[in-house]
Amino acid sequence: MRIGELSRRTGVSERSLRYYEQQGLLGPRRRPSGYREYVESDLDVVRRIRTLLAAGLSTAIIAEVLPCMVDDGERLVPACPELAVELDRERDRITGHIDELTDARAMLTEIIAATAASHPAADDCEVLDAAAGPRRRQPVAR
């Protein structure tokens, strides 16, 4: 399949697919015409890349992880035990971010609750009005 079809089937832009290739994450074959030629298994590779990116891993780490993941038919299993140490560090880093975001969400929830309790009419909030900036004048009908 060509890059456009891979893009449609994975929901990943052609530009991103080219970037993955530049980073060594995808290795399409080239047709004699120079067009990239992808195979069905590249669909799974792209999905793994997206999942690992969403987990916060850098493309450099993903380049190390991908060759070490083997599909045993039911699930992905690591084929490089030494990679576990690096992935443990990444998981700890991600857990730290999750904890920070959870704390930030809790603080926002408290602020929202306190604001709602003390100022039930939110349309009269000077702070929000100031944050919105100057209002544009409405043209006067002539």
Secondary structure, 3 states (H helix, E strand, C coil): CCHHHHHHHHCCCHHHHHHHHHCCCCCCEECCCCCEECCCHHHHHHHHHHHHHHCCCCHHHHHHHHHHEEECCCCEEECCCCHHHHHHHHHHHHHHHHHHHHHHHHHHHHHHHHHHHHCCCHHHCHHHHHHHCCCCCCCCCC
